[in-house]
Amino acid sequence: MNDVAALAGVSHQTVSRVLNDHPSVRPATRERVLEAIATLGYRPNLAARALVTRRTGTLGVITPASALFGPTSTLVAFEQAARDAGFYVSVATLREFSGAEVVAAVEHFLAQGVDGVVVVAPRSGTVDAVGGVRLPVPVVLVSSGREGVGLPTVAVDQVAGGRLATEHLLATGRRMVVHVAGPQEWYDARDRLRGWREALEAAGAAVPDERRGGWSAADGFAVGQDLLREGLPDAVFAANDQLALGLLAAFAQAGARVPDDVAVVGFDDEPGTAFYTPPLTTVRQGFDELGRRAVQAVADALAGGAPGHQSIAPELVVRASSGALQGR
């Protein structure tokens, strides 16, 4: 920093202000300092800075070892938001969220001197495992399963998403809306199921038995074949877009028309859903906002803020697969 100050003709303090984006530096002076930094190839010594500030500017993220759209999109959104906020991110992916694996991941992060830990916790047992570990740094959960944990949490409102999808189908004139649920060890799947049931009950509509499976298109295809054998309902709300894709394939193979014979709505708004046949009505999760809120929750916790829950509203994206009921 002394070399930069000498080359730019400013004080050591002015260089520090430029590096910390202080507003009191005049634009011309800032530009001169930045030019000197570029000329000298200066990089801040993060280890030395951490000794002074007791902060490394690094956050640890514990996330499932999963290629599913939701957890992956959450991780990407958080990493980008953290980088925008000036944090580095260290990631640990876990196949099983046992207490031992969580503790091992946390110990790894603490050895790196992370300022905080974010846990993407979509499955039951994950929250309990995290809640049982006491850490010397703030911990934030990205999870719908937050009851009794006492940690800051951030989540998309999955119950509201289930209601949005179901209320939309009812508004198009459908009365028999079947739900293809995801695995019930996933908090999001439970909440989407709950939202579907609440919407039907509030409308005084029949509440048929839900169909449960995995998250894959193959699972959706199998359920679609079952529904074709048993008699198609007015509409199907699938717990994710891959399930909806499988349903559409099964219906098309049998000659059932979507949305004339049966309407279909998915969840997630994965890339490509606008190009399904027909284009898929779905519920969009605000992953970018989720990432920003999670980073802010860490910053608030570092500043001594009290734990709380932040809920993000989902958005219904209407396309052709849920067209209004015709001729019935």
Secondary structure, DSSP 8 states (H G I E B T S, - for coil): -HHHHHHHTS-HHHHHHHHTT-TTS-HHHHHHHHHHHHHHT----HHHHHHHHS--SEEEEEEES---HHHHHHHHHHHHHHHHTT-EEEEEEESS--HHHHHHHHHHHHHHT-SEEEEE--BTTHHHHHHT---SS-EEEESS--TT--S-EEEE-HHHHHHHHHHHHHHTT---EEEEE--TTBHHHHHHHHHHHHHHHHHT------EE--SSHHHHHHHHHHHHHH---SEEEESSHHHHHHHHHHHHHHT--TTTT-EEE-SB--TTGGGSSS--BEEE--HHHHHHHHHHHHHHHHTT----EEEE--EEE--GGG------
